[in-house]
Each structure stands twice: as structure tokens, then as C-alpha cells.
Amino acid sequence: KELFEQLPDVLDAKRLSEALSISKSGAYALMNQKGFPVLKIGGRKLVTKPDLIVWIRDHTGREVKL
């Protein structure tokens, strides 16, 4: 079973917090961090699953499969 296979293609802060096992406020802090691949639509901040996987790989050196 792939690590993020059950996640939607676009994640909000709640889904990001669940995926990374962090608090929702931690997810918001991550989404406000410079260099994090956030997608801004109106007042919402989102992250795409492929961008999250690349970000994890680049910051941990671990390969994550879709």
C-alpha cells in the first residue's frame, strides 16, 4: 500500500495535518513557511499531493511513492 494513496489530489490544512500526523496549527505554520509548495486560491491555502511528495523527498531524502 502506498503511503499517500488514499489522500485526495489537493489537500487543505486539515488533510495535511492528518497526512503528516501533525496538529492543524502545525499544518498552517508549514503552509506559511517560505518554500513550501502552497497553492493560493482566494483566501484558501492548499497543497497538491505531488508537490507535497516532492517537498518531503527534498527535505528528508526519502522517496515517497504516489
Secondary structure, DSSP 8 states (H G I E B T S, - for coil): --TTTTS-SEE-HHHHHHHHT--HHHHHHHHTSTTS--EEETTEEEEEHHHHHHHHHHHH------
